[in-house]
Amino acid sequence: MTQEFIIIVALAGLVTLALKSAFIEGQHYFTLPKWFVDALEFVPPAVLCALIIPGIFKGEVGLIAAFGAVTIDPKPIAAAVAALAFFMTKKTIPTLTAGMASLYLVYWLQI
Amino acid sequence: MLPLLPGIIPFGLIAGFTPVSFGYTWLDSWMGSLLMFAGASQLAAYQLMNEDASIWVILLTVAAINLRYVLYSASIAPHLADANRTTRLLAGYGLTDQIYAVCHRDYPIHNWNLNERIAYYTGGTLLLWGLWQACTVVGAFVGQVIPVFWSLEFMIPLTFLALALNTLKTRAHRVAAITGAIVSFAGLNLPYNLGLILGGLAGILAGVLFRRVNQ
């Protein structure tokens, strides 16, 4: 546990607490502008999708660290299969299972 | 509350073992659960720390993911307005999707006094908190014995994928999601993970504009 790590996690904790307590604490002092409330509902799809991209297109999975590189990166294909699984089942566990299974499969097919 | 508990077990385990797959210890992994107590932002924080993102990008992303709590907080606030400061702060720390859902549903239909409302909130939150902490610690210990080649860190983007696809209720939400993804992809090689921040902002803006034009 480095000092930098502790600072980042502690600050992230403070930011989270500030947002969670924003109104429970601040209800006597301010109200939210309407444009802000309207924008809030688009935060989850926009931010989560932006967040997925580096996880899918950047970096190397443990498979590659352990057994060496392959020509086609298995991550984008695995993510596409996972998305398909979600649209078919609407459930998280099958989505994760399909994604991980196709990650292994696409890697294994190339060695 | 009880029917909502099983759903957090796999997510708690993932939140526990993915930081370990990046090389953090079980204690490092648990710190996030203790200090943040907000699953999706925990995963994002560890992923970004692993990518050496700047502290501002990490905090901004955590804030963005947790913005929904402002809405929850606003909806719960009137029911806890007369509680003392310590209780209010603890209630803030313990705020989750699940406790919001049950309180939002049950406070208006019961004629509870303040103490009953606090007891209801505390009971549900303690259950959820205990289970969440237990799951992250168990997940972190399991993660320490799982070999690297299992590539469990890939479950972070997959989890976000499932969470994101679950939010696509209207066309405006889909526009926000697709814009966020495209801009983030275009900005993949920008320094400090700026592509991620720009993608999020562009997506929100696109969603708002799309709704405004189509109303």
Interface residues (C-beta under 8 A of the other chain):
Chain A: M1 F5 I6 I7 I8 V9 A10 L11 A12 G13 V15 T16 L17 L19 K20 S21 A22 F23 I24 E25 Q27 H28 L32 W35 V37 D38 A39 L40 E41 F42 V43 P44 P45 A46 V47 L48 C49 A50 L51 I52 I53 P54 G55 I56 F57 K58 G59 V61 G62 L63 A65 A66 F67 K75 A78 A79 A82 A83 F86 F87 K90 T92 I93 T95 L96 G99 M100 L103 Y104
Chain B: P10 F11 S21 Y24 T25 L27 D28 M31 G32 L34 L35 M36 F37 A38 A40 S41 A44 A45 Q47 M49 E51 I55 I58 L59 T61 V62 A63 A64 I65 N66 L67 R68 Y69 V70 L71 Y72 S73 A74 I76 A77 P78 L80 A81 R88 L89 A91 G92 Y93 L95 P147 V148 F149 W150 S151 L152 E153 F154 M155 I156 P157 L158 T159 F160 L161 A162 L163 A164 L165 N166 T167 L168 A172 H173 R174 A176 A177 I178 T179 G180 A181 V183 S184 F185 L188 N193 G195 L196 I197 L198 G199 G200 L201 A202 G203 I204 A206 G207 V208 R211
